[in-house]
Amino acid sequence: MSPIIDRYFAESDRQLRAVYETQRKQLDTAARWLGEALAADHWLYAFGTGHSHMLAEEIFYRAGNLGRANPILDDRLMLHKDAIDATYLEREQGLAAKILADYPVEAGDVLIVASNSGRNAVPIELALLGRERGLKVIAITNLAQSRAWPSRHPSGKRLCDAAELTIDNCGVNGDAAVELTGLPGKVGPTSTITGAFIVNAIITGGLEHALKLGHTPEVFISSNTNGDDHNDRILQKYKGRVSHL
């Protein structure tokens, strides 16, 4: 048995429970916003840089998730091409507007912006732009880390200041959460675990709320069961609008 695996599980479990217990009101608000948006035929968008881009992909083309979901993805800010450049590019002012221009966002849509640190310019500016355009903007961030370090945006704002609603992932400063003797820093990052829960909690809650409003949202069914025909109808309907399909 590996003691560090036990400790990593315990810390991940602690953070998930902290999210559920301390962020429940925010999760319910986000779910209500999404349900109302879906009932009015609006869309869910999501964005993140670095490893947080995985939370944008989490909303997209997945069994049990929305047909009307569009991730905002830019190769330059992800890690599969030029990871080193991406670290510095996410600090660049003015890039968010160029990225958002490629997506058909409209007032009434919901936008999730994920950044564990909450201090880099691109996520902050994307959240500010979303609010300017009438989107409901939800931040997923690590407040412990965000409050420990200065913003890299000239306004001095962090992501939690730029969004209309902030959900804390209840992580530790630096994300990696478990000490291992012999190494210079902690290991075992947790923000993807808690972030995926937050994103899917918002979506499942939003679906429930939309149904209560009398609207039946489109959702994907696993293509590895019997979902192909069902999914194809959704894909044919939206592939002209969602560039990543």
Secondary structure by P-SEA (a helix, b strand, c coil): ccaaaaaaaaaaaaaaaaaaacaaaaaaaaaaaaaaaaaaccbbbbbcccccccccccccccccccccccccccccccccccaaaaaaaaaccaaaaaaaccccccccbbbbbbbccccccaaaaaaaaaaaaccbbbbbccaaaaaaccccccccccccccccbbbbccccccccccccccccccccccaaaaaaaaaaaaaaaaaaaaaaacbbbbbbcccccccaaaaaaaaaacccccccc
